[in-house]
């Protein structure tokens, strides 16, 4: 199991979550961030830091955003890793 970045991240891309991640499992897309489920250690640090409440444990992703589970897995291997705080899109 892992944490999943969902719809509220789209278009804002805050990186508060990235800097608290102990395993560097975040990846940066053009419009949002993604979590590599194979690197995530379920520490819960990122969820607490997300200012738009876009991060959920895989078991707790709201039904309307369940497709983000597969999207995080897919996009985390297609996008570069991110480990430092950056300016958000908004």
PDB file of N, CA, C and O in Angstrom:
ATOM      1  N   UNK A   1       0.837  -1.179   0.000  1.00  0.00           N
ATOM      2  CA  UNK A   1       0.000   0.000   0.000  1.00  0.00           C
ATOM      3  C   UNK A   1       0.882   1.243   0.000  1.00  0.00           C
ATOM      4  O   UNK A   1       2.048   1.197   0.391  1.00  0.00           O
ATOM      5  N   UNK A   2       0.306   2.339  -0.442  1.00  0.00           N
ATOM      6  CA  UNK A   2       1.052   3.592  -0.471  1.00  0.00           C
ATOM      7  C   UNK A   2       0.078   4.758  -0.395  1.00  0.00           C
ATOM      8  O   UNK A   2      -1.139   4.586  -0.326  1.00  0.00           O
ATOM      9  N   UNK A   3       0.652   5.931  -0.409  1.00  0.00           N
ATOM     10  CA  UNK A   3      -0.147   7.148  -0.478  1.00  0.00           C
ATOM     11  C   UNK A   3      -0.298   7.547  -1.932  1.00  0.00           C
ATOM     12  O   UNK A   3       0.519   7.176  -2.775  1.00  0.00           O
ATOM     13  N   UNK A   4      -1.357   8.311  -2.228  1.00  0.00           N
ATOM     14  CA  UNK A   4      -1.723   8.655  -3.595  1.00  0.00           C
ATOM     15  C   UNK A   4      -2.034  10.149  -3.662  1.00  0.00           C
ATOM     16  O   UNK A   4      -2.756  10.677  -2.817  1.00  0.00           O
ATOM     17  N   UNK A   5      -1.487  10.821  -4.666  1.00  0.00           N
ATOM     18  CA  UNK A   5      -1.820  12.222  -4.918  1.00  0.00           C
ATOM     19  C   UNK A   5      -3.049  12.225  -5.825  1.00  0.00           C
ATOM     20  O   UNK A   5      -3.090  11.511  -6.827  1.00  0.00           O
ATOM     21  N   UNK A   6      -4.049  13.032  -5.469  1.00  0.00           N
ATOM     22  CA  UNK A   6      -5.317  13.032  -6.201  1.00  0.00           C
ATOM     23  C   UNK A   6      -5.634  14.412  -6.800  1.00  0.00           C
ATOM     24  O   UNK A   6      -4.793  15.310  -6.791  1.00  0.00           O
ATOM     25  N   UNK A   7      -6.833  14.560  -7.309  1.00  0.00           N
ATOM     26  CA  UNK A   7      -7.290  15.715  -8.082  1.00  0.00           C
ATOM     27  C   UNK A   7      -7.000  17.097  -7.485  1.00  0.00           C
ATOM     28  O   UNK A   7      -6.659  18.000  -8.249  1.00  0.00           O
ATOM     29  N   UNK A   8      -7.112  17.318  -6.184  1.00  0.00           N
ATOM     30  CA  UNK A   8      -6.867  18.674  -5.680  1.00  0.00           C
ATOM     31  C   UNK A   8      -5.461  19.208  -5.971  1.00  0.00           C
ATOM     32  O   UNK A   8      -5.242  20.418  -5.919  1.00  0.00           O
ATOM     33  N   UNK A   9      -4.510  18.327  -6.274  1.00  0.00           N
ATOM     34  CA  UNK A   9      -3.143  18.753  -6.605  1.00  0.00           C
ATOM     35  C   UNK A   9      -3.066  19.331  -8.017  1.00  0.00           C
ATOM     36  O   UNK A   9      -2.186  20.141  -8.307  1.00  0.00           O
ATOM     37  N   UNK A  10      -3.969  18.925  -8.884  1.00  0.00           N
ATOM     38  CA  UNK A  10      -3.904  19.335 -10.284  1.00  0.00           C
ATOM     39  C   UNK A  10      -3.997  20.851 -10.405  1.00  0.00           C
ATOM     40  O   UNK A  10      -4.956  21.465  -9.938  1.00  0.00           O
ATOM     41  N   UNK A  11      -3.005  21.434 -11.026  1.00  0.00           N
ATOM     42  CA  UNK A  11      -2.996  22.877 -11.247  1.00  0.00           C
ATOM     43  C   UNK A  11      -2.403  23.704 -10.132  1.00  0.00           C
ATOM     44  O   UNK A  11      -2.273  24.919 -10.280  1.00  0.00           O
ATOM     45  N   UNK A  12      -2.039  23.093  -9.026  1.00  0.00           N
ATOM     46  CA  UNK A  12      -1.430  23.887  -7.943  1.00  0.00           C
ATOM     47  C   UNK A  12      -0.007  23.428  -7.658  1.00  0.00           C
ATOM     48  O   UNK A  12       0.902  24.254  -7.575  1.00  0.00           O
ATOM     49  N   UNK A  13       0.195  22.141  -7.508  1.00  0.00           N
ATOM     50  CA  UNK A  13       1.508  21.533  -7.368  1.00  0.00           C
ATOM     51  C   UNK A  13       2.337  22.132  -6.222  1.00  0.00           C
ATOM     52  O   UNK A  13       3.496  22.500  -6.411  1.00  0.00           O
ATOM     53  N   UNK A  14       1.735  22.224  -5.050  1.00  0.00           N
ATOM     54  CA  UNK A  14       2.505  22.609  -3.873  1.00  0.00           C
ATOM     55  C   UNK A  14       3.513  21.501  -3.583  1.00  0.00           C
ATOM     56  O   UNK A  14       3.236  20.331  -3.846  1.00  0.00           O
ATOM     57  N   UNK A  15       4.669  21.853  -3.048  1.00  0.00           N
ATOM     58  CA  UNK A  15       5.697  20.849  -2.792  1.00  0.00           C
ATOM     59  C   UNK A  15       6.041  20.731  -1.313  1.00  0.00           C
ATOM     60  O   UNK A  15       7.111  20.227  -0.970  1.00  0.00           O
ATOM     61  N   UNK A  16       5.163  21.181  -0.437  1.00  0.00           N
ATOM     62  CA  UNK A  16       5.375  21.031   1.003  1.00  0.00           C
ATOM     63  C   UNK A  16       5.534  19.554   1.363  1.00  0.00           C
ATOM     64  O   UNK A  16       6.316  19.206   2.248  1.00  0.00           O
ATOM     65  N   UNK A  17       4.801  18.702   0.684  1.00  0.00           N
ATOM     66  CA  UNK A  17       4.835  17.261   0.919  1.00  0.00           C
ATOM     67  C   UNK A  17       6.166  16.646   0.514  1.00  0.00           C
ATOM     68  O   UNK A  17       6.641  15.702   1.145  1.00  0.00           O
ATOM     69  N   UNK A  18       6.752  17.178  -0.523  1.00  0.00           N
ATOM     70  CA  UNK A  18       7.993  16.624  -1.073  1.00  0.00           C
ATOM     71  C   UNK A  18       9.140  16.712  -0.068  1.00  0.00           C
ATOM     72  O   UNK A  18       9.910  15.763   0.085  1.00  0.00           O
ATOM     73  N   UNK A  19       9.250  17.835   0.606  1.00  0.00           N
ATOM     74  CA  UNK A  19      10.410  18.045   1.478  1.00  0.00           C
ATOM     75  C   UNK A  19      10.358  17.246   2.775  1.00  0.00           C
ATOM     76  O   UNK A  19      11.373  17.129   3.463  1.00  0.00           O
ATOM     77  N   UNK A  20       9.206  16.697   3.120  1.00  0.00           N
ATOM     78  CA  UNK A  20       9.117  15.873   4.338  1.00  0.00           C
ATOM     79  C   UNK A  20       9.198  14.372   4.036  1.00  0.00           C
ATOM     80  O   UNK A  20       9.241  13.554   4.955  1.00  0.00           O
ATOM     81  N   UNK A  21       9.219  14.020   2.769  1.00  0.00           N
ATOM     82  CA  UNK A  21       9.243  12.607   2.381  1.00  0.00           C
ATOM     83  C   UNK A  21      10.624  12.006   2.655  1.00  0.00           C
ATOM     84  O   UNK A  21      11.619  12.468   2.096  1.00  0.00           O
ATOM     85  N   UNK A  22      10.692  10.980   3.512  1.00  0.00           N
ATOM     86  CA  UNK A  22      11.985  10.380   3.838  1.00  0.00           C
ATOM     87  C   UNK A  22      12.526   9.428   2.770  1.00  0.00           C
ATOM     88  O   UNK A  22      13.683   9.015   2.846  1.00  0.00           O
ATOM     89  N   UNK A  23      11.715   9.077   1.786  1.00  0.00           N
ATOM     90  CA  UNK A  23      12.166   8.090   0.799  1.00  0.00           C
ATOM     91  C   UNK A  23      12.193   8.628  -0.627  1.00  0.00           C
ATOM     92  O   UNK A  23      12.379   7.863  -1.574  1.00  0.00           O
ATOM     93  N   UNK A  24      12.010   9.922  -0.786  1.00  0.00           N
ATOM     94  CA  UNK A  24      12.106  10.564  -2.099  1.00  0.00           C
ATOM     95  C   UNK A  24      11.250   9.876  -3.157  1.00  0.00           C
ATOM     96  O   UNK A  24      11.732   9.540  -4.239  1.00  0.00           O
ATOM     97  N   UNK A  25       9.976   9.670  -2.831  1.00  0.00           N
ATOM     98  CA  UNK A  25       9.105   8.942  -3.752  1.00  0.00           C
ATOM     99  C   UNK A  25       8.204   9.837  -4.605  1.00  0.00           C
ATOM    100  O   UNK A  25       7.352   9.335  -5.338  1.00  0.00           O
ATOM    101  N   UNK A  26       8.387  11.163  -4.513  1.00  0.00           N
ATOM    102  CA  UNK A  26       7.572  12.079  -5.319  1.00  0.00           C
ATOM    103  C   UNK A  26       8.170  12.285  -6.696  1.00  0.00           C
ATOM    104  O   UNK A  26       9.387  12.295  -6.878  1.00  0.00           O
ATOM    105  N   UNK A  27       7.269  12.450  -7.666  1.00  0.00           N
ATOM    106  CA  UNK A  27       7.656  12.724  -9.048  1.00  0.00           C
ATOM    107  C   UNK A  27       6.828  13.907  -9.530  1.00  0.00           C
ATOM    108  O   UNK A  27       5.686  14.100  -9.113  1.00  0.00           O
ATOM    109  N   UNK A  28       7.432  14.696 -10.422  1.00  0.00           N
ATOM    110  CA  UNK A  28       6.794  15.937 -10.864  1.00  0.00           C
ATOM    111  C   UNK A  28       6.323  15.847 -12.301  1.00  0.00           C
ATOM    112  O   UNK A  28       7.109  15.633 -13.223  1.00  0.00           O
ATOM    113  N   UNK A  29       5.008  16.017 -12.471  1.00  0.00           N
ATOM    114  CA  UNK A  29       4.436  16.132 -13.801  1.00  0.00           C
ATOM    115  C   UNK A  29       4.228  17.603 -14.122  1.00  0.00           C
ATOM    116  O   UNK A  29       4.551  18.464 -13.305  1.00  0.00           O
ATOM    117  N   UNK A  30       3.699  17.899 -15.288  1.00  0.00           N
ATOM    118  CA  UNK A  30       3.482  19.286 -15.680  1.00  0.00           C
ATOM    119  C   UNK A  30       2.452  19.991 -14.804  1.00  0.00           C
ATOM    120  O   UNK A  30       2.605  21.174 -14.504  1.00  0.00           O
ATOM    121  N   UNK A  31       1.401  19.277 -14.389  1.00  0.00           N
ATOM    122  CA  UNK A  31       0.304  19.895 -13.653  1.00  0.00           C
ATOM    123  C   UNK A  31       0.125  19.411 -12.226  1.00  0.00           C
ATOM    124  O   UNK A  31      -0.621  20.020 -11.459  1.00  0.00           O
ATOM    125  N   UNK A  32       0.799  18.321 -11.854  1.00  0.00           N
ATOM    126  CA  UNK A  32       0.638  17.793 -10.504  1.00  0.00           C
ATOM    127  C   UNK A  32       1.802  16.894 -10.132  1.00  0.00           C
ATOM    128  O   UNK A  32       2.665  16.595 -10.957  1.00  0.00           O
ATOM    129  N   UNK A  33       1.811  16.471  -8.888  1.00  0.00           N
ATOM    130  CA  UNK A  33       2.823  15.549  -8.380  1.00  0.00           C
ATOM    131  C   UNK A  33       2.256  14.135  -8.341  1.00  0.00           C
ATOM    132  O   UNK A  33       1.040  13.938  -8.347  1.00  0.00           O
ATOM    133  N   UNK A  34       3.154  13.156  -8.302  1.00  0.00           N
ATOM    134  CA  UNK A  34       2.769  11.751  -8.216  1.00  0.00           C
ATOM    135  C   UNK A  34       3.651  11.064  -7.183  1.00  0.00           C
ATOM    136  O   UNK A  34       4.784  11.485  -6.952  1.00  0.00           O
ATOM    137  N   UNK A  35       3.140  10.018  -6.570  1.00  0.00           N
ATOM    138  CA  UNK A  35       3.899   9.219  -5.609  1.00  0.00           C
ATOM    139  C   UNK A  35       4.168   7.849  -6.220  1.00  0.00           C
ATOM    140  O   UNK A  35       3.262   7.183  -6.720  1.00  0.00           O
ATOM    141  N   UNK A  36       5.430   7.449  -6.168  1.00  0.00           N
ATOM    142  CA  UNK A  36       5.797   6.116  -6.640  1.00  0.00           C
ATOM    143  C   UNK A  36       5.382   5.109  -5.569  1.00  0.00           C
ATOM    144  O   UNK A  36       5.956   5.110  -4.480  1.00  0.00           O
ATOM    145  N   UNK A  37       4.407   4.257  -5.846  1.00  0.00           N
ATOM    146  CA  UNK A  37       3.916   3.326  -4.827  1.00  0.00           C
ATOM    147  C   UNK A  37       4.946   2.278  -4.415  1.00  0.00           C
ATOM    148  O   UNK A  37       4.835   1.690  -3.339  1.00  0.00           O
ATOM    149  N   UNK A  38       5.933   2.045  -5.250  1.00  0.00           N
ATOM    150  CA  UNK A  38       6.962   1.065  -4.912  1.00  0.00           C
ATOM    151  C   UNK A  38       8.027   1.637  -3.976  1.00  0.00           C
ATOM    152  O   UNK A  38       8.774   0.884  -3.351  1.00  0.00           O
ATOM    153  N   UNK A  39       8.098   2.956  -3.878  1.00  0.00           N
ATOM    154  CA  UNK A  39       9.060   3.599  -2.986  1.00  0.00           C
ATOM    155  C   UNK A  39       8.413   4.110  -1.697  1.00  0.00           C
ATOM    156  O   UNK A  39       9.100   4.276  -0.689  1.00  0.00           O
ATOM    157  N   UNK A  40       7.123   4.357  -1.717  1.00  0.00           N
ATOM    158  CA  UNK A  40       6.420   4.904  -0.556  1.00  0.00           C
ATOM    159  C   UNK A  40       6.461   3.909   0.613  1.00  0.00           C
ATOM    160  O   UNK A  40       6.220   2.714   0.440  1.00  0.00           O
ATOM    161  N   UNK A  41       6.772   4.433   1.807  1.00  0.00           N
ATOM    162  CA  UNK A  41       6.846   3.573   2.997  1.00  0.00           C
ATOM    163  C   UNK A  41       5.675   3.797   3.955  1.00  0.00           C
ATOM    164  O   UNK A  41       5.721   3.355   5.103  1.00  0.00           O
ATOM    165  N   UNK A  42       4.635   4.477   3.493  1.00  0.00           N
ATOM    166  CA  UNK A  42       3.420   4.699   4.288  1.00  0.00           C
ATOM    167  C   UNK A  42       3.673   5.442   5.602  1.00  0.00           C
ATOM    168  O   UNK A  42       3.074   5.115   6.626  1.00  0.00           O
ATOM    169  N   UNK A  43       4.544   6.422   5.572  1.00  0.00           N
ATOM    170  CA  UNK A  43       4.891   7.120   6.822  1.00  0.00           C
ATOM    171  C   UNK A  43       3.870   8.185   7.213  1.00  0.00           C
ATOM    172  O   UNK A  43       3.852   8.601   8.371  1.00  0.00           O
ATOM    173  N   UNK A  44       3.019   8.644   6.295  1.00  0.00           N
ATOM    174  CA  UNK A  44       1.965   9.622   6.544  1.00  0.00           C
ATOM    175  C   UNK A  44       2.472  11.065   6.628  1.00  0.00           C
ATOM    176  O   UNK A  44       1.667  11.977   6.818  1.00  0.00           O
ATOM    177  N   UNK A  45       3.767  11.295   6.494  1.00  0.00           N
ATOM    178  CA  UNK A  45       4.309  12.658   6.606  1.00  0.00           C
ATOM    179  C   UNK A  45       3.778  13.581   5.515  1.00  0.00           C
ATOM    180  O   UNK A  45       3.470  14.743   5.784  1.00  0.00           O
ATOM    181  N   UNK A  46       3.669  13.082   4.303  1.00  0.00           N
ATOM    182  CA  UNK A  46       3.239  13.923   3.184  1.00  0.00           C
ATOM    183  C   UNK A  46       1.778  14.346   3.307  1.00  0.00           C
ATOM    184  O   UNK A  46       1.434  15.493   3.021  1.00  0.00           O
ATOM    185  N   UNK A  47       0.939  13.440   3.722  1.00  0.00           N
ATOM    186  CA  UNK A  47      -0.494  13.740   3.823  1.00  0.00           C
ATOM    187  C   UNK A  47      -0.745  14.911   4.744  1.00  0.00           C
ATOM    188  O   UNK A  47      -1.565  15.778   4.445  1.00  0.00           O
ATOM    189  N   UNK A  48      -0.053  14.942   5.847  1.00  0.00           N
ATOM    190  CA  UNK A  48      -0.223  16.005   6.843  1.00  0.00           C
ATOM    191  C   UNK A  48       0.204  17.353   6.290  1.00  0.00           C
ATOM    192  O   UNK A  48      -0.394  18.374   6.628  1.00  0.00           O
ATOM    193  N   UNK A  49       1.221  17.377   5.451  1.00  0.00           N
ATOM    194  CA  UNK A  49       1.776  18.628   4.932  1.00  0.00           C
ATOM    195  C   UNK A  49       1.051  19.199   3.721  1.00  0.00           C
ATOM    196  O   UNK A  49       1.247  20.367   3.384  1.00  0.00           O
ATOM    197  N   UNK A  50       0.226  18.410   3.068  1.00  0.00           N
ATOM    198  CA  UNK A  50      -0.432  18.872   1.841  1.00  0.00           C
ATOM    199  C   UNK A  50      -1.461  19.966   2.144  1.00  0.00           C
ATOM    200  O   UNK A  50      -2.457  19.699   2.817  1.00  0.00           O
ATOM    201  N   UNK A  51      -1.234  21.199   1.656  1.00  0.00           N
ATOM    202  CA  UNK A  51      -2.148  22.294   1.975  1.00  0.00           C
ATOM    203  C   UNK A  51      -3.514  22.213   1.281  1.00  0.00           C
ATOM    204  O   UNK A  51      -4.445  22.912   1.678  1.00  0.00           O
ATOM    205  N   UNK A  52      -3.642  21.374   0.259  1.00  0.00           N
ATOM    206  CA  UNK A  52      -4.925  21.250  -0.438  1.00  0.00           C
ATOM    207  C   UNK A  52      -5.594  19.897  -0.183  1.00  0.00           C
ATOM    208  O   UNK A  52      -6.588  19.560  -0.827  1.00  0.00           O
ATOM    209  N   UNK A  53      -5.044  19.123   0.759  1.00  0.00           N
ATOM    210  CA  UNK A  53      -5.598  17.823   1.137  1.00  0.00           C
ATOM    211  C   UNK A  53      -5.807  16.908  -0.070  1.00  0.00           C
ATOM    212  O   UNK A  53      -6.878  16.329  -0.252  1.00  0.00           O
ATOM    213  N   UNK A  54      -4.756  16.793  -0.893  1.00  0.00           N
ATOM    214  CA  UNK A  54      -4.814  15.981  -2.105  1.00  0.00           C
ATOM    215  C   UNK A  54      -4.264  14.582  -1.913  1.00  0.00           C
ATOM    216  O   UNK A  54      -4.395  13.744  -2.806  1.00  0.00           O
ATOM    217  N   UNK A  55      -3.646  14.307  -0.764  1.00  0.00           N
ATOM    218  CA  UNK A  55      -2.967  13.030  -0.556  1.00  0.00           C
ATOM    219  C   UNK A  55      -3.763  12.138   0.390  1.00  0.00           C
ATOM    220  O   UNK A  55      -4.164  12.551   1.478  1.00  0.00           O
ATOM    221  N   UNK A  56      -3.978  10.899  -0.058  1.00  0.00           N
ATOM    222  CA  UNK A  56      -4.732   9.922   0.720  1.00  0.00           C
ATOM    223  C   UNK A  56      -3.990   8.594   0.727  1.00  0.00           C
ATOM    224  O   UNK A  56      -3.257   8.272  -0.209  1.00  0.00           O
ATOM    225  N   UNK A  57      -4.187   7.837   1.785  1.00  0.00           N
ATOM    226  CA  UNK A  57      -3.693   6.462   1.764  1.00  0.00           C
ATOM    227  C   UNK A  57      -4.503   5.732   0.695  1.00  0.00           C
ATOM    228  O   UNK A  57      -5.688   6.011   0.508  1.00  0.00           O
ATOM    229  N   UNK A  58      -3.876   4.822   0.014  1.00  0.00           N
ATOM    230  CA  UNK A  58      -4.522   4.099  -1.083  1.00  0.00           C
ATOM    231  C   UNK A  58      -5.875   3.511  -0.685  1.00  0.00           C
ATOM    232  O   UNK A  58      -6.805   3.510  -1.491  1.00  0.00           O
ATOM    233  N   UNK A  59      -5.994   3.018   0.524  1.00  0.00           N
ATOM    234  CA  UNK A  59      -7.252   2.435   0.998  1.00  0.00           C
ATOM    235  C   UNK A  59      -8.326   3.474   1.288  1.00  0.00           C
ATOM    236  O   UNK A  59      -9.496   3.127   1.450  1.00  0.00           O
ATOM    237  N   UNK A  60      -7.938   4.748   1.357  1.00  0.00           N
ATOM    238  CA  UNK A  60      -8.871   5.808   1.742  1.00  0.00           C
ATOM    239  C   UNK A  60      -9.143   6.822   0.638  1.00  0.00           C
ATOM    240  O   UNK A  60      -9.784   7.843   0.887  1.00  0.00           O
ATOM    241  N   UNK A  61      -8.669   6.559  -0.574  1.00  0.00           N
ATOM    242  CA  UNK A  61      -8.923   7.477  -1.685  1.00  0.00           C
ATOM    243  C   UNK A  61     -10.424   7.511  -1.942  1.00  0.00           C
ATOM    244  O   UNK A  61     -11.043   6.460  -2.109  1.00  0.00           O
ATOM    245  N   UNK A  62     -11.024   8.711  -1.975  1.00  0.00           N
ATOM    246  CA  UNK A  62     -12.466   8.788  -2.257  1.00  0.00           C
ATOM    247  C   UNK A  62     -12.809   8.128  -3.597  1.00  0.00           C
ATOM    248  O   UNK A  62     -12.021   8.176  -4.541  1.00  0.00           O
ATOM    249  N   UNK A  63     -13.956   7.532  -3.664  1.00  0.00           N
ATOM    250  CA  UNK A  63     -14.388   6.794  -4.854  1.00  0.00           C
ATOM    251  C   UNK A  63     -14.241   7.625  -6.130  1.00  0.00           C
ATOM    252  O   UNK A  63     -13.820   7.101  -7.162  1.00  0.00           O
ATOM    253  N   UNK A  64     -14.582   8.901  -6.069  1.00  0.00           N
ATOM    254  CA  UNK A  64     -14.523   9.751  -7.266  1.00  0.00           C
ATOM    255  C   UNK A  64     -13.100   9.958  -7.781  1.00  0.00           C
ATOM    256  O   UNK A  64     -12.924  10.412  -8.912  1.00  0.00           O
ATOM    257  N   UNK A  65     -12.082   9.638  -6.982  1.00  0.00           N
ATOM    258  CA  UNK A  65     -10.691   9.821  -7.371  1.00  0.00           C
ATOM    259  C   UNK A  65      -9.907   8.515  -7.421  1.00  0.00           C
ATOM    260  O   UNK A  65      -8.677   8.546  -7.447  1.00  0.00           O
ATOM    261  N   UNK A  66     -10.577   7.379  -7.433  1.00  0.00           N
ATOM    262  CA  UNK A  66      -9.894   6.076  -7.412  1.00  0.00           C
ATOM    263  C   UNK A  66      -8.961   5.879  -8.610  1.00  0.00           C
ATOM    264  O   UNK A  66      -7.968   5.158  -8.503  1.00  0.00           O
ATOM    265  N   UNK A  67      -9.265   6.509  -9.751  1.00  0.00           N
ATOM    266  CA  UNK A  67      -8.406   6.356 -10.931  1.00  0.00           C
ATOM    267  C   UNK A  67      -7.012   6.946 -10.709  1.00  0.00           C
ATOM    268  O   UNK A  67      -6.084   6.634 -11.456  1.00  0.00           O
ATOM    269  N   UNK A  68      -6.860   7.792  -9.694  1.00  0.00           N
ATOM    270  CA  UNK A  68      -5.559   8.375  -9.392  1.00  0.00           C
ATOM    271  C   UNK A  68      -4.583   7.345  -8.819  1.00  0.00           C
ATOM    272  O   UNK A  68      -3.373   7.569  -8.846  1.00  0.00           O
ATOM    273  N   UNK A  69      -5.074   6.251  -8.317  1.00  0.00           N
ATOM    274  CA  UNK A  69      -4.181   5.191  -7.830  1.00  0.00           C
ATOM    275  C   UNK A  69      -3.348   4.665  -8.996  1.00  0.00           C
ATOM    276  O   UNK A  69      -2.123   4.592  -8.901  1.00  0.00           O
ATOM    277  N   UNK A  70      -3.999   4.305 -10.080  1.00  0.00           N
ATOM    278  CA  UNK A  70      -3.291   3.815 -11.269  1.00  0.00           C
ATOM    279  C   UNK A  70      -2.488   4.930 -11.927  1.00  0.00           C
ATOM    280  O   UNK A  70      -1.397   4.688 -12.442  1.00  0.00           O
ATOM    281  N   UNK A  71      -3.019   6.144 -11.914  1.00  0.00           N
ATOM    282  CA  UNK A  71      -2.321   7.267 -12.525  1.00  0.00           C
ATOM    283  C   UNK A  71      -0.995   7.549 -11.813  1.00  0.00           C
ATOM    284  O   UNK A  71       0.007   7.821 -12.474  1.00  0.00           O
ATOM    285  N   UNK A  72      -0.974   7.489 -10.483  1.00  0.00           N
ATOM    286  CA  UNK A  72       0.274   7.695  -9.743  1.00  0.00           C
ATOM    287  C   UNK A  72       1.289   6.626 -10.120  1.00  0.00           C
ATOM    288  O   UNK A  72       2.459   6.935 -10.349  1.00  0.00           O
ATOM    289  N   UNK A  73       0.859   5.386 -10.186  1.00  0.00           N
ATOM    290  CA  UNK A  73       1.767   4.286 -10.547  1.00  0.00           C
ATOM    291  C   UNK A  73       2.324   4.515 -11.957  1.00  0.00           C
ATOM    292  O   UNK A  73       3.529   4.394 -12.177  1.00  0.00           O
ATOM    293  N   UNK A  74       1.463   4.839 -12.887  1.00  0.00           N
ATOM    294  CA  UNK A  74       1.876   5.041 -14.273  1.00  0.00           C
ATOM    295  C   UNK A  74       2.807   6.244 -14.436  1.00  0.00           C
ATOM    296  O   UNK A  74       3.854   6.143 -15.076  1.00  0.00           O
ATOM    297  N   UNK A  75       2.425   7.366 -13.862  1.00  0.00           N
ATOM    298  CA  UNK A  75       3.176   8.602 -14.080  1.00  0.00           C
ATOM    299  C   UNK A  75       4.466   8.683 -13.257  1.00  0.00           C
ATOM    300  O   UNK A  75       5.386   9.411 -13.629  1.00  0.00           O
ATOM    301  N   UNK A  76       4.543   7.959 -12.167  1.00  0.00           N
ATOM    302  CA  UNK A  76       5.761   8.019 -11.356  1.00  0.00           C
ATOM    303  C   UNK A  76       6.960   7.426 -12.088  1.00  0.00           C
ATOM    304  O   UNK A  76       8.099   7.767 -11.769  1.00  0.00           O
ATOM    305  N   UNK A  77       6.732   6.555 -13.051  1.00  0.00           N
ATOM    306  CA  UNK A  77       7.842   6.014 -13.832  1.00  0.00           C
ATOM    307  C   UNK A  77       8.122   6.830 -15.094  1.00  0.00           C
ATOM    308  O   UNK A  77       9.139   6.626 -15.756  1.00  0.00           O
ATOM    309  N   UNK A  78       7.219   7.754 -15.425  1.00  0.00           N
ATOM    310  CA  UNK A  78       7.378   8.577 -16.630  1.00  0.00           C
ATOM    311  C   UNK A  78       7.853   9.997 -16.329  1.00  0.00           C
ATOM    312  O   UNK A  78       8.197  10.743 -17.246  1.00  0.00           O
ATOM    313  N   UNK A  79       7.875  10.373 -15.060  1.00  0.00           N
ATOM    314  CA  UNK A  79       8.206  11.746 -14.695  1.00  0.00           C
ATOM    315  C   UNK A  79       9.431  11.767 -13.780  1.00  0.00           C
ATOM    316  O   UNK A  79       9.739  10.776 -13.119  1.00  0.00           O
ATOM    317  N   UNK A  80      10.122  12.904 -13.751  1.00  0.00           N
ATOM    318  CA  UNK A  80      11.343  12.977 -12.930  1.00  0.00           C
ATOM    319  C   UNK A  80      11.049  13.048 -11.432  1.00  0.00           C
ATOM    320  O   UNK A  80      10.020  13.569 -11.003  1.00  0.00           O
ATOM    321  N   UNK A  81      11.970  12.517 -10.667  1.00  0.00           N
ATOM    322  CA  UNK A  81      11.888  12.589  -9.211  1.00  0.00           C
ATOM    323  C   UNK A  81      12.048  14.042  -8.774  1.00  0.00           C
ATOM    324  O   UNK A  81      12.752  14.818  -9.420  1.00  0.00           O
ATOM    325  N   UNK A  82      11.396  14.399  -7.683  1.00  0.00           N
ATOM    326  CA  UNK A  82      11.501  15.746  -7.132  1.00  0.00           C
ATOM    327  C   UNK A  82      11.788  15.617  -5.641  1.00  0.00           C
ATOM    328  O   UNK A  82      11.132  14.842  -4.944  1.00  0.00           O
ATOM    329  N   UNK A  83      12.768  16.377  -5.150  1.00  0.00           N
ATOM    330  CA  UNK A  83      13.156  16.283  -3.738  1.00  0.00           C
ATOM    331  C   UNK A  83      13.248  17.629  -3.043  1.00  0.00           C
ATOM    332  O   UNK A  83      13.469  17.684  -1.834  1.00  0.00           O
ATOM    333  N   UNK A  84      13.080  18.730  -3.796  1.00  0.00           N
ATOM    334  CA  UNK A  84      13.213  20.057  -3.215  1.00  0.00           C
ATOM    335  C   UNK A  84      11.944  20.876  -3.405  1.00  0.00           C
ATOM    336  O   UNK A  84      11.182  20.667  -4.349  1.00  0.00           O
ATOM    337  N   UNK A  85      11.738  21.804  -2.492  1.00  0.00           N
ATOM    338  CA  UNK A  85      10.572  22.676  -2.567  1.00  0.00           C
ATOM    339  C   UNK A  85      10.681  23.597  -3.783  1.00  0.00           C
ATOM    340  O   UNK A  85      11.749  24.133  -4.079  1.00  0.00           O
ATOM    341  N   UNK A  86       9.564  23.769  -4.474  1.00  0.00           N
ATOM    342  CA  UNK A  86       9.513  24.634  -5.639  1.00  0.00           C
ATOM    343  C   UNK A  86       8.322  25.572  -5.554  1.00  0.00           C
ATOM    344  O   UNK A  86       7.435  25.375  -4.724  1.00  0.00           O
ATOM    345  N   UNK A  87       8.295  26.560  -6.381  1.00  0.00           N
ATOM    346  CA  UNK A  87       7.184  27.501  -6.438  1.00  0.00           C
ATOM    347  C   UNK A  87       5.961  26.794  -7.008  1.00  0.00           C
ATOM    348  O   UNK A  87       6.046  26.182  -8.073  1.00  0.00           O
ATOM    349  N   UNK A  88       4.820  26.866  -6.313  1.00  0.00           N
ATOM    350  CA  UNK A  88       3.602  26.206  -6.837  1.00  0.00           C
ATOM    351  C   UNK A  88       3.085  26.906  -8.086  1.00  0.00           C
ATOM    352  O   UNK A  88       3.500  28.021  -8.400  1.00  0.00           O
ATOM    353  N   UNK A  89       2.189  26.253  -8.785  1.00  0.00           N
ATOM    354  CA  UNK A  89       1.603  26.819  -9.990  1.00  0.00           C
ATOM    355  C   UNK A  89       0.610  27.936  -9.692  1.00  0.00           C
ATOM    356  O   UNK A  89       0.413  28.829 -10.515  1.00  0.00           O
ATOM    357  N   UNK A  90      -0.016  27.890  -8.519  1.00  0.00           N
ATOM    358  CA  UNK A  90      -1.021  28.912  -8.172  1.00  0.00           C
ATOM    359  C   UNK A  90      -0.411  30.065  -7.420  1.00  0.00           C
ATOM    360  O   UNK A  90      -1.116  31.006  -7.055  1.00  0.00           O
TER     361      UNK A  90
END
